[in-house]
Amino acid sequence: MRPIEERSTPEVNASAPGAVIAGLGLTDLGRVFGISQRQLAATAVRRAAADAGLALSDLDGLLICPGITGGLDVSLATALGLRDLALLSVINSFGASAVMATQTAALAVTSGMARAVACVFADTPLREGVPAGSAFAAPGPAQRGDPGGRPPGPAQRGDPGGRPPGPAQRIGFGGLAAGYGFRSVTVHYALAARRHMQRYGTTSEQLGAVAVAQRRWAAGNPVAQHRDPITIEDHQRSRWVAEPLHLLDCSLVSNGAIAIIITAPALATGPKPAVHIWGWGQGHPGIALANGSEFGLVTGAVQAGQAAMGMAGVGPADITMGQIYDCYTYTVLVTLEDYGFCAKGDGGPFVASGALAPGGSLPLNTGGGQLSGYYMWGFTPLSEAIIQARGDGGDRQSAATDLILVSGNGGILSHHGTLILSPHQRPASTASRLRPTPARQTQNATERNAEVHQPPQAGPGPPAAAEEWPGQPGGTASVGVVKADGRSAEFLAGAARDELMLKRCESGGEWLSPSVSTCPACGENATLRSVPASGTGTLVSWSVVREKRDDGPVAVPALVELDEGPWLATGLRLRDEADLADLRAGQRVAARFVHDSRGESYPVFCPLP
């Protein structure tokens, strides 16, 4: 490496302000084994620097976005031999990390803090001989909340010697949630998708239209993991993962790494054309799961999209291409609504119209996205946007690259980031091009909500006898043995007395979830106590978890809004499949209590007549 005093320092052209993406580096993506995250990340950074026409020693910034498997931190700079960096940090907003890193790097470049910043993501969730779906599954009962995404433990799989498995050992609130069926990220997105369907009439076939359109684009992407065409019928026949989401509604799992280089326009002198960053924005809605929650209906795309388009001086009608974070088909649909490409609630007809497919009015996820291309968190849509803006798309290249919107979504709709990119330098003023404001879109959503969602009417109390509810399909034994820990002891002790216990703040009187340790309104000085609640409420949303080789449901995880206001992530107890078919949002439900001689008692919720 050259000493810092020997590095060349090209003069920046003050007439060309802003930041550009000058380099893109990809490793092999998909079923890539035997290479660590650090090795993959280092390779991607080297390739991105070379793509930008830079030596590693020209980089003075490094932003690292780790995945779920760890092994990636600021020591990557040492592994790359980087010295005298002006910017070095780890950024993790999950699937929104790519946008957050790009924004941070662009701010550093435009402020003069750094000249050339590498942003890199690497992950290796796939393991040889292990099903891809286990990579993002909830931890096994013996793992006690380990977030590493390892495969299920023996208590879930059964004894390898052929003996039948014993009852699952579950600990505390996390274990109880897993027993209810909250065993993967997909279940949470299934609840969000179901709520959208119940509110707006969105259908599974409309979600399938997203998957079909993106598979058509993937056919032209030589590095896509799935390129064979699919139909709506194929989508409908694919197995359930967590109803209402089929396998073809869910993203791939991939190993690999992607890096980009961000610098000033005058420093982008490499062989590839620069991609100009017109605008950026973030949105972190912090939606509380309580009365009035917009979970599943509105996302951080509203705030992030408004900020990015406002900064770029454009509106939805100006966007010519979308690269939208597509961990699930539902995520694409709700994001398009929240950006204003269609009215709130009209996402289903919009995506089913053919607008997103080749030849449509809004080319979207032109490499196949994460549903068919490759899954590199937010670096999937970002990398495809760069490829398209440069004209490097080959058989899938679209001409509609003037303004490309890129999105990232992190957590369970908790974080959102938006970029506006273009192959063209941004004009001095674009403010006059701004289209309809988010305020108008919010009003449309409010009007529609008022039309189709009426508040539930008060209903009768809990069923008179537990025997009237012999068990949910699959049996209540599927919850397993639930043991208390310090946080859950009062809740489970209340269940043993047939009481549903919530937390209540002594200062403000707010009713809170039983798992919280503080009151958001009063802070750490709040005094919370567990008190009995009514045990009645309304059904917000539900999913159905089935075994791969069994059509029968084994769990019905649900969100219930209690009459006191908080939501509970719980499980439904149903008499038969007819009860399942009759479920609807806003339905009255009541708590009943299961008393298992092998472990603690716990509540389930039953529909009321």
C-alpha positions as CSV (number, residue, x, y, z in Angstrom):
1,M,0.0,0.0,0.0
2,R,1.2,3.5,-0.8
3,P,1.9,5.8,2.2
4,I,-0.9,8.3,2.6
5,E,1.3,11.2,1.6
6,E,1.9,9.5,-1.8
7,R,-1.8,9.0,-2.6
8,S,-3.0,11.0,-5.5
9,T,-5.7,13.6,-4.6
10,P,-7.7,14.6,-7.7
11,E,-9.3,18.0,-7.6
12,V,-13.0,17.9,-7.1
13,N,-15.1,19.8,-9.7
14,A,-17.2,22.1,-7.6
15,S,-19.7,22.5,-10.4
16,A,-20.6,18.8,-10.1
17,P,-21.7,18.4,-6.5
18,G,-23.3,15.3,-5.0
19,A,-22.3,11.7,-4.8
20,V,-22.3,8.8,-7.3
21,I,-22.0,5.1,-7.2
22,A,-18.8,4.4,-9.2
23,G,-18.1,0.7,-8.5
24,L,-20.0,-2.6,-8.1
25,G,-18.5,-5.9,-7.0
26,L,-20.4,-9.2,-6.7
27,T,-19.1,-12.6,-5.7
28,D,-20.7,-15.8,-6.8
29,L,-24.2,-15.9,-5.3
30,G,-26.5,-18.7,-4.2
31,R,-25.2,-22.1,-3.1
32,V,-21.7,-20.9,-2.3
33,F,-20.0,-23.0,0.4
34,G,-16.7,-23.2,2.1
35,I,-15.9,-19.5,2.1
36,S,-16.3,-17.3,5.1
37,Q,-18.3,-14.0,5.2
38,R,-15.1,-12.1,5.7
39,Q,-13.5,-13.7,2.7
40,L,-16.6,-13.0,0.6
41,A,-16.8,-9.4,1.8
42,A,-13.1,-8.8,1.0
43,T,-13.5,-10.2,-2.5
44,A,-16.6,-8.1,-3.2
45,V,-14.8,-4.9,-2.0
46,R,-11.7,-5.6,-4.2
47,R,-14.0,-6.2,-7.2
48,A,-16.0,-3.1,-6.6
49,A,-12.8,-1.0,-6.3
50,A,-11.4,-2.4,-9.5
51,D,-14.8,-1.8,-11.2
52,A,-14.5,1.8,-10.1
53,G,-10.9,2.1,-11.5
54,L,-9.5,2.5,-7.9
55,A,-6.9,0.8,-5.9
56,L,-7.8,-0.3,-2.4
57,S,-5.4,2.3,-1.1
58,D,-7.7,5.0,-2.7
59,L,-10.5,4.0,-0.3
60,D,-10.8,6.2,2.8
61,G,-14.1,4.8,4.0
62,L,-15.6,1.4,4.7
63,L,-19.2,0.7,5.9
64,I,-19.9,-2.9,6.7
65,C,-23.4,-4.5,6.7
66,P,-23.4,-7.9,8.3
67,G,-26.1,-10.6,7.8
68,I,-27.6,-13.0,10.2
69,T,-24.7,-15.4,10.5
70,G,-22.2,-12.9,12.0
71,G,-18.4,-13.0,11.4
72,L,-18.3,-9.5,9.8
73,D,-17.1,-6.5,11.7
74,V,-14.7,-3.5,11.5
75,S,-11.8,-5.9,11.5
76,L,-12.5,-6.3,7.8
77,A,-10.6,-3.1,7.2
78,T,-7.4,-4.8,8.6
79,A,-8.1,-7.9,6.5
80,L,-8.2,-5.6,3.4
81,G,-5.0,-3.8,4.5
82,L,-6.8,-0.4,4.6
83,R,-5.1,2.4,6.5
84,D,-5.9,5.9,7.7
85,L,-9.6,5.6,7.1
86,A,-11.7,8.7,7.6
87,L,-14.9,6.6,8.0
88,L,-15.3,3.0,9.4
89,S,-18.5,1.6,10.9
90,V,-20.9,-1.3,11.0
91,I,-24.5,-0.5,9.8
92,N,-27.3,-2.8,10.5
93,S,-30.9,-2.0,9.8
94,F,-31.4,-5.5,8.5
95,G,-32.8,-5.4,4.9
96,A,-32.7,-1.6,5.0
97,S,-29.0,-1.6,5.6
98,A,-28.0,-1.1,2.0
99,V,-29.9,2.2,1.7
100,M,-28.7,3.4,5.2
101,A,-25.0,2.7,4.2
102,T,-25.4,4.4,0.8
103,Q,-26.9,7.4,2.5
104,T,-24.2,7.6,5.1
105,A,-21.5,7.2,2.5
106,A,-23.0,9.9,0.3
107,L,-23.3,12.3,3.2
108,A,-19.6,11.7,4.0
109,V,-18.6,12.3,0.4
110,T,-20.7,15.4,-0.1
111,S,-19.5,16.9,3.2
112,G,-15.9,16.3,2.3
113,M,-15.4,13.9,5.2
114,A,-14.3,11.1,2.8
115,R,-13.5,10.7,-0.9
116,A,-14.2,7.1,-1.7
117,V,-16.3,4.8,0.5
118,A,-16.9,1.1,0.1
119,C,-20.2,-0.3,1.4
120,V,-20.4,-4.1,1.7
121,F,-22.8,-6.9,2.7
122,A,-21.9,-10.6,3.1
123,D,-23.7,-13.5,4.6
124,T,-23.7,-17.3,4.5
125,P,-27.0,-18.6,5.9
126,L,-27.1,-21.6,3.6
127,R,-25.4,-24.8,4.8
128,E,-24.7,-27.9,2.8
129,G,-27.2,-30.6,3.5
130,V,-29.6,-28.3,5.5
131,P,-32.9,-27.1,4.1
132,A,-32.8,-23.5,3.1
133,G,-36.0,-22.7,5.1
134,S,-34.2,-23.4,8.4
135,A,-31.9,-20.4,7.9
136,F,-34.5,-18.0,9.1
137,A,-36.5,-20.2,11.3
138,A,-37.2,-19.5,14.9
139,P,-34.7,-21.0,17.3
140,G,-35.3,-24.5,18.7
141,P,-36.6,-24.8,22.3
142,A,-33.3,-25.8,23.6
143,Q,-31.6,-22.7,22.2
144,R,-33.5,-20.3,24.4
145,G,-33.7,-17.3,22.1
146,D,-30.4,-17.7,20.2
147,P,-30.8,-15.4,17.2
148,G,-28.3,-17.2,15.0
149,G,-30.9,-19.0,13.0
150,R,-29.4,-22.5,13.5
151,P,-31.4,-25.6,12.5
152,P,-34.0,-27.0,14.9
153,G,-32.7,-29.0,17.9
154,P,-33.5,-32.6,18.5
155,A,-36.6,-31.8,20.5
156,Q,-38.2,-30.5,17.3
157,R,-36.8,-33.1,14.8
158,G,-37.3,-36.2,16.8
159,D,-34.6,-38.6,18.0
160,P,-32.3,-39.7,15.2
161,G,-32.4,-43.2,16.6
162,G,-36.1,-43.6,15.6
163,R,-37.7,-42.9,19.0
164,P,-40.7,-40.5,18.9
165,P,-40.0,-37.0,20.0
166,G,-41.0,-35.9,23.5
167,P,-42.9,-32.7,24.2
168,A,-41.0,-29.6,23.2
169,Q,-39.4,-27.7,26.1
170,R,-40.2,-24.0,25.8
171,I,-39.0,-21.2,28.0
172,G,-40.8,-17.9,28.8
173,F,-42.6,-15.6,26.4
174,G,-40.3,-16.5,23.5
175,G,-41.0,-20.2,24.0
176,L,-44.7,-19.7,24.4
177,A,-44.8,-17.7,21.1
178,A,-43.0,-20.5,19.3
179,G,-45.5,-22.9,20.7
180,Y,-48.3,-20.8,19.3
181,G,-46.7,-21.1,15.9
182,F,-44.5,-18.0,15.7
183,R,-41.6,-20.1,14.5
184,S,-40.2,-18.1,11.6
185,V,-40.1,-14.5,10.2
186,T,-42.6,-15.7,7.6
187,V,-45.3,-16.1,10.2
188,H,-45.1,-12.4,11.1
189,Y,-45.3,-11.3,7.4
190,A,-48.2,-13.7,6.9
191,L,-50.0,-11.9,9.7
192,A,-49.3,-8.6,8.0
193,A,-50.4,-9.9,4.6
194,R,-53.6,-11.4,6.0
195,R,-54.5,-8.0,7.6
196,H,-54.1,-6.3,4.2
197,M,-56.2,-8.9,2.6
198,Q,-58.9,-8.6,5.2
199,R,-59.0,-4.8,5.0
200,Y,-58.7,-4.3,1.3
201,G,-59.8,-7.6,-0.4
202,T,-56.3,-8.3,-1.6
203,T,-56.1,-11.9,-3.0
204,S,-53.5,-14.6,-3.1
205,E,-53.7,-14.6,-6.9
206,Q,-52.7,-10.9,-6.8
207,L,-49.7,-11.7,-4.7
208,G,-48.9,-14.5,-7.2
209,A,-48.8,-11.9,-10.0
210,V,-45.8,-10.3,-8.3
211,A,-43.9,-13.7,-8.3
212,V,-44.8,-14.4,-11.9
213,A,-43.7,-11.0,-13.2
214,Q,-40.4,-11.2,-11.4
215,R,-39.7,-14.7,-12.7
216,R,-40.2,-13.4,-16.2
217,W,-37.5,-10.9,-15.5
218,A,-35.2,-13.5,-13.9
219,A,-35.3,-15.5,-17.2
220,G,-32.9,-12.8,-18.6
221,N,-30.5,-12.8,-15.6
222,P,-27.7,-15.4,-16.0
223,V,-26.9,-15.4,-12.3
224,A,-30.5,-15.7,-11.1
225,Q,-31.1,-18.8,-8.9
226,H,-34.5,-19.6,-10.5
227,R,-35.1,-18.8,-14.2
228,D,-37.8,-21.3,-15.3
229,P,-41.1,-19.6,-16.0
230,I,-44.0,-19.9,-13.5
231,T,-47.7,-19.3,-13.8
232,I,-50.4,-18.1,-11.3
233,E,-51.5,-21.8,-11.2
234,D,-47.9,-22.8,-10.2
235,H,-48.0,-20.2,-7.5
236,Q,-51.3,-21.4,-6.1
237,R,-50.1,-25.1,-6.2
238,S,-46.9,-24.3,-4.3
239,R,-47.0,-25.4,-0.7
240,W,-48.1,-23.2,2.1
241,V,-45.3,-21.9,4.3
242,A,-47.5,-19.9,6.6
243,E,-51.0,-19.1,5.3
244,P,-51.7,-16.9,3.4
245,L,-48.1,-17.1,2.0
246,H,-47.2,-19.9,-0.4
247,L,-43.6,-21.0,-1.0
248,L,-43.5,-18.8,-4.2
249,D,-44.5,-15.8,-2.1
250,C,-41.2,-16.1,-0.2
251,S,-37.7,-15.0,-1.0
252,L,-34.7,-17.2,-1.7
253,V,-31.8,-17.9,0.7
254,S,-28.4,-17.2,-0.7
255,N,-24.7,-17.0,0.2
256,G,-22.4,-14.4,-1.1
257,A,-21.4,-10.7,-1.0
258,I,-22.0,-7.5,-2.8
259,A,-20.1,-4.2,-2.5
260,I,-20.4,-0.7,-4.0
261,I,-18.1,2.3,-4.1
262,I,-19.4,5.8,-3.5
263,T,-17.4,8.9,-4.4
264,A,-17.7,12.4,-5.9
265,P,-18.7,12.7,-9.6
266,A,-15.3,14.2,-10.5
267,L,-13.5,11.2,-8.9
268,A,-15.6,8.6,-10.8
269,T,-13.1,8.1,-13.6
270,G,-13.4,4.3,-14.0
271,P,-14.4,2.4,-17.1
272,K,-18.1,2.2,-16.1
273,P,-20.5,5.1,-16.1
274,A,-21.3,6.6,-12.8
275,V,-24.8,6.2,-11.2
276,H,-26.0,9.5,-9.7
277,I,-27.7,9.6,-6.3
278,W,-30.6,12.1,-6.5
279,G,-32.3,11.5,-3.2
280,W,-32.5,9.3,-0.1
281,G,-34.8,8.9,2.9
282,Q,-35.4,6.7,5.9
283,G,-38.6,5.7,7.8
284,H,-38.7,3.9,11.1
285,P,-42.4,3.9,12.0
286,G,-42.1,2.4,15.5
287,I,-45.6,1.1,15.3
288,A,-46.9,0.0,18.6
289,L,-49.0,-3.2,18.6
290,A,-52.0,-1.7,20.3
291,N,-55.3,-0.1,19.5
292,G,-55.1,1.9,16.3
293,S,-52.0,0.2,15.0
294,E,-51.4,0.3,11.3
295,F,-49.3,-2.9,11.3
296,G,-49.6,-4.6,7.9
297,L,-51.5,-1.6,6.3
298,V,-49.0,1.2,6.2
299,T,-45.2,1.0,6.4
300,G,-42.1,3.2,6.7
301,A,-42.1,3.6,2.9
302,V,-44.5,6.5,3.3
303,Q,-42.0,8.6,5.3
304,A,-38.9,7.3,3.5
305,G,-40.4,7.7,0.0
306,Q,-41.6,11.2,0.8
307,A,-38.1,12.2,2.0
308,A,-36.2,10.6,-1.0
309,M,-38.6,11.9,-3.7
310,G,-38.8,15.3,-2.0
311,M,-35.0,15.6,-2.0
312,A,-34.8,14.5,-5.7
313,G,-37.6,16.9,-6.6
314,V,-39.7,14.2,-8.2
315,G,-42.9,12.2,-7.6
316,P,-44.2,8.7,-8.2
317,A,-45.3,9.7,-11.8
318,D,-41.7,10.5,-12.6
319,I,-40.2,7.2,-11.6
320,T,-39.5,5.0,-14.6
321,M,-38.3,1.8,-12.8
322,G,-38.6,0.2,-9.4
323,Q,-36.2,-2.1,-7.5
324,I,-38.3,-2.9,-4.5
325,Y,-37.3,-5.0,-1.5
326,D,-39.2,-8.2,-2.0
327,C,-38.7,-10.5,1.0
328,Y,-42.3,-11.5,0.2
329,T,-44.7,-10.7,-2.6
330,Y,-46.9,-8.8,0.0
331,T,-44.0,-6.5,0.8
332,V,-43.8,-5.4,-2.9
333,L,-47.5,-4.7,-3.0
334,V,-47.7,-2.6,0.2
335,T,-44.6,-0.7,-0.6
336,L,-45.9,0.3,-4.0
337,E,-49.0,1.6,-2.3
338,D,-47.1,3.5,0.3
339,Y,-44.9,5.2,-2.4
340,G,-48.0,6.4,-4.2
341,F,-47.8,4.3,-7.3
342,C,-51.4,3.4,-6.7
343,A,-54.0,4.3,-4.0
344,K,-53.9,2.6,-0.6
345,G,-55.8,-0.7,-1.0
346,D,-55.4,-0.8,-4.8
347,G,-52.1,-2.6,-4.7
348,G,-53.7,-5.9,-5.6
349,P,-55.3,-4.8,-8.9
350,F,-52.2,-2.7,-9.7
351,V,-49.7,-5.6,-9.5
352,A,-52.2,-7.9,-11.3
353,S,-52.5,-5.5,-14.2
354,G,-49.1,-6.5,-15.7
355,A,-47.6,-3.2,-14.9
356,L,-44.5,-4.8,-13.3
357,A,-43.6,-7.4,-15.9
358,P,-41.5,-7.0,-19.0
359,G,-43.4,-4.6,-21.3
360,G,-45.3,-3.1,-18.4
361,S,-45.6,0.6,-17.4
362,L,-43.3,0.2,-14.3
363,P,-40.5,-2.3,-14.8
364,L,-39.8,-3.8,-11.4
365,N,-37.1,-6.0,-9.9
366,T,-35.7,-6.6,-13.4
367,G,-33.2,-9.2,-12.2
368,G,-35.8,-11.4,-10.6
369,G,-35.4,-9.7,-7.2
370,Q,-35.1,-11.8,-4.1
371,L,-38.0,-14.0,-5.1
372,S,-36.2,-15.5,-8.1
373,G,-32.7,-13.8,-8.5
374,Y,-30.7,-13.8,-5.3
375,Y,-31.1,-12.8,-1.7
376,M,-28.5,-10.3,-0.5
377,W,-30.9,-8.2,1.7
378,G,-31.1,-4.6,0.4
379,F,-28.1,-5.1,-1.8
380,T,-30.2,-7.2,-4.2
381,P,-32.4,-4.2,-5.4
382,L,-29.5,-1.8,-5.1
383,S,-27.1,-4.0,-7.3
384,E,-29.8,-4.5,-10.0
385,A,-30.5,-0.7,-10.1
386,I,-26.8,-0.1,-10.7
387,I,-26.7,-2.8,-13.4
388,Q,-29.7,-1.3,-15.2
389,A,-28.5,2.3,-14.9
390,R,-25.3,1.3,-16.5
391,G,-27.0,-0.5,-19.3
392,D,-25.4,-3.8,-18.3
393,G,-28.6,-5.8,-18.0
394,G,-28.1,-7.9,-21.2
395,D,-31.2,-9.8,-22.1
396,R,-33.2,-8.2,-19.3
397,Q,-32.0,-4.6,-20.0
398,S,-34.8,-2.1,-19.8
399,A,-34.8,1.3,-21.5
400,A,-36.8,2.8,-18.6
401,T,-33.8,3.8,-16.5
402,D,-34.1,7.6,-16.3
403,L,-35.2,7.5,-12.6
404,I,-34.9,4.3,-10.6
405,L,-36.4,4.0,-7.1
406,V,-34.7,1.5,-4.8
407,S,-36.2,0.4,-1.5
408,G,-35.0,-1.5,1.5
409,N,-37.1,-3.0,4.3
410,G,-35.7,-4.3,7.6
411,G,-37.1,-6.2,10.6
412,I,-40.8,-6.9,10.5
413,L,-41.7,-3.7,8.6
414,S,-39.7,-1.8,11.2
415,H,-37.2,0.0,9.1
416,H,-37.4,1.4,5.6
417,G,-35.0,3.1,3.3
418,T,-35.4,4.7,-0.2
419,L,-33.0,5.8,-2.9
420,I,-33.6,7.7,-6.1
421,L,-30.9,6.8,-8.7
422,S,-30.3,7.8,-12.3
423,P,-27.7,7.5,-15.0
424,H,-28.0,11.2,-15.4
425,Q,-26.7,14.0,-13.3
426,R,-29.5,15.7,-11.4
427,P,-30.6,19.0,-12.9
428,A,-30.0,22.2,-10.8
429,S,-33.7,22.3,-9.9
430,T,-36.3,19.6,-10.1
431,A,-38.7,20.9,-7.5
432,S,-41.4,21.7,-10.1
433,R,-41.7,18.0,-11.0
434,L,-43.0,17.0,-7.5
435,R,-46.2,15.0,-7.8
436,P,-49.1,14.3,-5.3
437,T,-48.2,14.7,-1.7
438,P,-48.2,11.9,0.9
439,A,-50.9,13.9,2.8
440,R,-53.3,13.2,-0.1
441,Q,-52.4,9.5,-0.1
442,T,-52.9,9.2,3.7
443,Q,-56.4,10.8,3.3
444,N,-57.3,8.2,0.6
445,A,-56.2,5.4,3.0
446,T,-58.2,6.9,5.8
447,E,-61.3,7.2,3.7
448,R,-61.0,3.6,2.5
449,N,-60.4,2.3,6.1
450,A,-63.6,4.1,7.3
451,E,-65.6,2.4,4.6
452,V,-64.5,-1.2,5.1
453,H,-63.4,-1.5,8.7
454,Q,-66.1,-0.9,11.3
455,P,-65.1,-1.1,15.0
456,P,-66.2,-4.5,16.5
457,Q,-69.3,-4.6,18.7
458,A,-69.1,-5.8,22.2
459,G,-69.8,-9.5,22.6
460,P,-70.5,-12.0,25.3
461,G,-67.9,-13.2,27.8
462,P,-65.7,-16.3,27.6
463,P,-67.2,-19.7,26.8
464,A,-68.6,-21.3,29.9
465,A,-66.6,-24.5,29.8
466,A,-63.2,-25.4,28.3
467,E,-64.7,-28.8,27.2
468,E,-66.7,-26.9,24.5
469,W,-63.4,-26.2,22.8
470,P,-61.7,-29.6,22.5
471,G,-58.5,-28.2,20.9
472,Q,-57.2,-26.4,17.9
473,P,-56.5,-28.6,14.8
474,G,-53.3,-30.5,15.6
475,G,-54.0,-30.5,19.3
476,T,-53.0,-28.1,22.1
477,A,-50.1,-30.5,22.7
478,S,-48.3,-28.7,19.8
479,V,-47.6,-25.8,22.2
480,G,-45.4,-28.1,24.3
481,V,-44.2,-27.7,27.9
482,V,-43.9,-24.0,28.8
483,K,-41.7,-23.2,31.7
484,A,-41.6,-19.8,33.3
485,D,-38.6,-17.5,33.6
486,G,-38.3,-14.2,35.5
487,R,-40.2,-12.2,32.9
488,S,-43.1,-14.6,32.3
489,A,-43.6,-16.0,35.8
490,E,-46.6,-13.7,36.8
491,F,-48.2,-14.2,33.4
492,L,-48.1,-18.0,33.5
493,A,-49.0,-18.0,37.2
494,G,-52.1,-16.0,36.3
495,A,-53.0,-18.5,33.6
496,A,-52.9,-21.3,36.2
497,R,-55.7,-19.3,38.0
498,D,-57.6,-18.8,34.7
499,E,-56.6,-15.1,34.7
500,L,-55.1,-13.2,31.8
501,M,-52.5,-10.9,33.3
502,L,-51.4,-7.7,31.6
503,K,-49.0,-5.0,32.8
504,R,-50.4,-1.6,34.0
505,C,-48.5,1.6,34.7
506,E,-49.4,3.0,38.1
507,S,-48.5,6.5,37.0
508,G,-50.5,6.9,33.8
509,G,-52.8,3.9,34.1
510,E,-51.8,2.6,30.6
511,W,-52.5,-1.1,29.9
512,L,-49.4,-2.7,28.4
513,S,-48.3,-6.0,27.0
514,P,-47.4,-8.6,29.7
515,S,-43.8,-8.9,28.3
516,V,-42.8,-5.2,28.7
517,S,-40.5,-4.0,31.4
518,T,-41.2,-0.2,31.1
519,C,-43.9,2.2,30.1
520,P,-43.1,4.1,26.9
521,A,-44.9,7.2,28.2
522,C,-43.3,7.2,31.7
523,G,-39.9,5.8,30.9
524,E,-37.6,3.8,33.2
525,N,-39.1,5.3,36.4
526,A,-42.5,3.8,35.7
527,T,-43.9,1.3,38.2
528,L,-45.6,-1.6,36.5
529,R,-47.7,-4.2,38.1
530,S,-49.4,-7.3,36.7
531,V,-53.2,-7.1,36.9
532,P,-56.0,-9.3,35.6
533,A,-57.5,-8.2,32.3
534,S,-60.9,-9.0,30.8
535,G,-59.6,-11.8,28.6
536,T,-61.8,-10.7,25.7
537,G,-60.9,-8.8,22.5
538,T,-61.1,-8.8,18.7
539,L,-59.1,-10.8,16.1
540,V,-56.7,-8.6,14.2
541,S,-55.0,-11.2,12.0
542,W,-54.0,-14.9,11.9
543,S,-51.9,-17.4,10.0
544,V,-52.0,-21.2,9.7
545,V,-48.8,-23.2,10.0
546,R,-48.9,-26.7,8.4
547,E,-46.4,-29.5,8.2
548,K,-44.9,-30.0,4.8
549,R,-46.2,-33.5,4.5
550,D,-49.5,-33.0,6.2
551,D,-52.4,-30.9,5.0
552,G,-53.7,-30.4,8.6
553,P,-52.8,-27.3,10.5
554,V,-50.6,-27.7,13.5
555,A,-50.8,-24.1,14.8
556,V,-52.9,-21.0,14.3
557,P,-50.8,-18.1,15.5
558,A,-52.8,-14.8,15.8
559,L,-52.8,-11.2,16.8
560,V,-55.6,-10.3,19.2
561,E,-56.5,-6.8,20.3
562,L,-57.6,-6.9,23.9
563,D,-60.5,-4.7,25.0
564,E,-58.0,-2.9,27.2
565,G,-56.0,-1.9,24.1
566,P,-52.8,-3.9,23.8
567,W,-52.3,-6.6,21.2
568,L,-51.2,-10.1,22.1
569,A,-49.3,-12.5,19.9
570,T,-51.1,-15.6,20.8
571,G,-52.7,-18.8,19.4
572,L,-56.2,-19.7,18.4
573,R,-58.0,-22.8,19.7
574,L,-60.5,-24.1,17.1
575,R,-63.0,-26.9,17.1
576,D,-62.5,-27.9,13.5
577,E,-61.7,-26.7,10.0
578,A,-65.1,-25.0,9.7
579,D,-64.1,-22.7,12.5
580,L,-60.9,-22.0,10.6
581,A,-62.8,-21.1,7.4
582,D,-65.1,-18.8,9.3
583,L,-62.4,-16.6,10.9
584,R,-62.6,-12.9,10.0
585,A,-60.9,-9.7,11.2
586,G,-62.8,-8.0,13.9
587,Q,-64.3,-11.2,15.2
588,R,-64.8,-11.4,18.9
589,V,-62.5,-13.8,20.8
590,A,-62.1,-14.8,24.4
591,A,-59.2,-16.4,26.4
592,R,-59.4,-19.9,27.6
593,F,-56.7,-21.6,29.6
594,V,-54.9,-24.8,29.0
595,H,-53.6,-26.6,32.1
596,D,-50.9,-29.1,31.1
597,S,-49.7,-31.4,33.9
598,R,-46.3,-31.5,32.2
599,G,-45.7,-27.8,32.5
600,E,-47.2,-24.4,33.1
601,S,-50.6,-23.2,32.1
602,Y,-51.1,-20.8,29.3
603,P,-53.9,-19.0,27.5
604,V,-55.3,-19.6,24.0
605,F,-58.1,-17.6,22.3
606,C,-61.4,-19.0,21.1
607,P,-63.8,-17.4,18.6
608,L,-67.1,-16.3,20.2
609,P,-70.4,-17.0,18.4
